[in-house]
Amino acid sequence: MLYERVQSRFAEDARVRIVRGLSSTILAGYPDGFFDFLYVDADHDYHSVLSDLWAARRTLRPGGLILGHDFDMDRRHQWSNHNVIEAVMSFCKNSGFRLIALTGDLGSTFVLGEYPDSDSSAAFLTRLIALRAPIVDIPQEIAWNYRRQLVRGENGRAIAIPSFRS
């Protein structure tokens, strides 16, 4: 249902091509430097995430961005998403990419860009901030400590906020 909704949303936009399948298989069919950015949200085991990120890197043009989902240590999902965080950080350590930003929602979306920041990364963040999306800029040194912390809001309801407490 979600796939059909996304297809419907972008059906009239010739710039967007939605492809469904295994990332490693799909990306193998594209030449080096083909994409401006890729959004990867696939299997959550360490090796699958890492493989997807390396395949995405090969198909990105210089200055391109990789986005993905579930860079989140929410207590309800801690067992599954730790592999995503570990794979993303390993990729950053070995690829020349760095963690540029995270969204502040549940199942945080990560944004990776080449280091040092490219003009396209800066332009992307400028547009993202203009949308007033809840984002967090993450220094590489503390990214491992990223967690979700539940606090009480003004109305007494529990809300999740980004936290870097270990």
N, C-alpha and C positions, 0 to 999 in steps of 0.2 A: 504494500500500500504506500509506504514512504517513497519507494523507488518510482512508482507511478506518479506520485505527487510532484516529485522533483522533475521528472520528465515533462510533465504538464507545464510546470512553471517556466521552463526554459525552452519549450517547443518552438517558439518564434525567434529565438536568439541564435543566429547563425554562428556566433563566436563560441558557443558552448556545445560541446559534444560529451554526452554522458555515456560511459562505457561500463558495463557490469561484467565482472569476472575476477579471477585471481590476479592480483597486482603484478606478480612476477611474469605471468603469461601475457597479460595485456601489454605491459610496458616493454616487453621484449620485441613487440611489433612496431615500436616507434624508434626513430633515429635519435642519436645523441643531440641534445640541445633543442628538442622539439617544443617543449612546454614552457610557458611563462611561470605557471605555478601548478602544483598538484595537491589535491586533498586526498589523503590516504586514511581509511578507517576500515581495517581488515581484522584478521586474527590478532588476538592479544597476547600470544605467546612470544617470548623474547626473540627467537630466531625468525619468526614470520615478520615481526615488526622491523627488525634490523634488515632483513632481506628486502622488504618493501621500500625502506628508506634509501638503500643503496641503489635499487632499481630506479627510484624516483630521481635521485641525484644525477644519474647518467643521462636521463632524458630531459633535464632542465637546461634552459639556456643560461649563460652567465648572468648572475644577479637574480635568478629565479628563486621562488619560495616553495617550501614544502610545508603543508599544513596537515595536521592529523588530529585525532580525537582521543579522549580518555587519558590525558596526562593529569591524573587526578588520584588522590589517595583518600577519597571519601571512605569513611569507615564501612559503609555498606558494600563497597566494591574493592576494598584494599587488596584482596587476594588476586583479583584479575588484572588490575591496572598497574601494579608494581612492575610487571614485565614491560609495559609500554614505557614507563619512565626510565627504567634501566636501559632499554634498547635505544631510546632517543638520546640519552646521555652518552652511551657508548658511541653512537653514530657521530654525535657532536665532537667527541674527543678525537675521533679518527678521520673526520671528513673535511674539516675546514668550515663547517656550518656551525652556527650557534643558535641557542634558544633566544629568540627575539621577544616573544610575547606569549601570554596565555590569556584566554578568555576567562572571565570570572564565573561562568556558569558551571552547573554540575556536569562532570565529564569533560573538563576543560579541553578546548582546542588549542594546540600548540602551533607556533609559527617558527619555522627555522629558515635562516638565511645564511649566506656565505659570510665569512669573517674576513676583513672588516665589513661592516654594514655597507651594502650597496645602495645606490640611489633608489632602486626599486623597492628595497626594504623600507627605507625611510618614507617613500611616497605611500606605500601600503599602510604603514602605521599611521601616517597623517590622515589618510582616508578613514581608517578604522576608528581613530579617536574622534573624528568629525561626526561619525555615526552615533557617538556616545555609547558605544558598546562597552560592556564591563570588561576591561582588559587589565592585565598586570604585566609590567615590564620586568623580566626576570634576569638578574645578573647570573652569569654562568656559575659563579662560585657558590651560590646558595640554592640553585635549582633542585638539588637532591633533597632538600628539606621541605619542599613544597607539599602542603597538606591542605585539607579542608577542615575548618574548625567550626563547630556549631556554637552559635551564641544566641542570646535572646534579643530580639528586635524591640523597638519602642512599643509595639503592640503586644509584646509578650510571647510572640511566636518565634520558634527556632528558625534561624537563617544560617546558611553556610557562607563563610567568608574565607578568602585565601589566607594562609598562615605559613610562616617559615620556622615555626618552633619545632625542635626535634623531639 
